[in-house]
Amino acid sequence: MEKISEIYTGAANGSFEVGQLLFEEGDFCLYLTLDELGRNDSLLLIRKSEIKQLVDQSEYLTEISRRRELLKQKGLADPFDLSAKVRQLKPDQAVESFLSILPGQVVYFGLVGNDYQQWGYLEDLSDGKFSFIDYPTVKYQNFTGEVDFGQIRRLAAFSGEWIMDNPELKEAQTGNAAANGFHEIHFKADDSFAVGQLLCEENDYSLYLTVDEVGRNDSLMLVNKKAVDEVVDQSAYLQDITRCHRQLLEKSLADPFEICDKAKQITQVADFWRLATGQVVSFAKDAWDEPNFGLLKDKEGDALTLAQYPSHKYDTFAGQVNLTDVDYLEAFGGELTFESTINNKS
């Protein structure tokens, strides 16, 4: 089994990354990082001095390993073929061979002495200098200019979101964002918004098939209209996410957890409740709150009954919730699918 670790770099919020060590060379380590579902996520070059702690055994790592094995069985563990990049690395020249495949990529990097990170399109790397140029993006405040390699404390590349933001993939004509019916759903509670296609509406509620930041189908989300500030159906971001979604559809990467199959069974909100009962769902009473996770046992009127289930990631919720107090409720996303498999296994 692959050895994976929690990589702590002293973040104030205690956050960490999960990765598999590929190489150590000089002052650097090179990791293959994994996302929260256990998929290959990026290649991360990081100075050893940045790593404050490594944890090799935890309930979280056990859960990520379990998810990763399930993904491998379905051929979903490496959607953007990072394994091909790993095969290009030379064991005796790991850092140099990694750097050699970076030009022409969007990368995410941090500099020595700065606690923040930034994005940039790397045009060239020569004589120990990174040359970043401006490129069209609606997602990032991208960096332009030159950086000495000696200033780099960490640099990550080849994550799906950055690959999809590569200017080489941007079509000359993105078309009308509304062609796929995508909307930005902006919540009153904060500046966040979800992106999704409207499936149906009923009284105070709208049901969306959401997409993630890469453009993949993400979940079925029931939204309380009273929690919504506005719904936007035309924006530069929507045009770009539409492009990403179309390109992922062409590569059969847009619906890894087959949420469309669920969406096709829904013509009214009652159909959603029929499908979601018996599944792990997440909900938030305020959109800015961390969501609660629980097993949906029953719905009677506006009263939702949820039960706890064994989770290696969350303190799960048990009890009754009034639907009118909930800003949104989600089901069938990748995270929720994996949480549901724990319950089914138990």
RAHU-V384839 format. One record per helix or strand. SS is the DSSP state (hx for helix, st for strand). FROM is the first residue (numbers start at 0). TO is the last residue. If there is no record, write none. Layout:
BEGIN
[[SS,FROM,TO] [SS,FROM,TO]]
END
This chain:
BEGIN
[[st,4,7] [st,15,24] [st,27,33] [st,39,46] [hx,47,49] [st,52,54] [hx,58,73] [hx,81,86] [hx,90,99] [st,104,110] [st,116,125] [st,128,132] [st,142,142] [st,144,147] [hx,148,150] [st,151,156] [hx,159,163] [hx,166,168] [hx,176,179] [st,181,186] [st,192,201] [st,204,210] [st,216,223] [hx,224,226] [st,227,231] [hx,235,249] [hx,258,262] [hx,268,275] [st,279,283] [st,291,299] [st,302,306] [st,318,321] [hx,322,324] [st,327,330] [hx,333,344]]
END
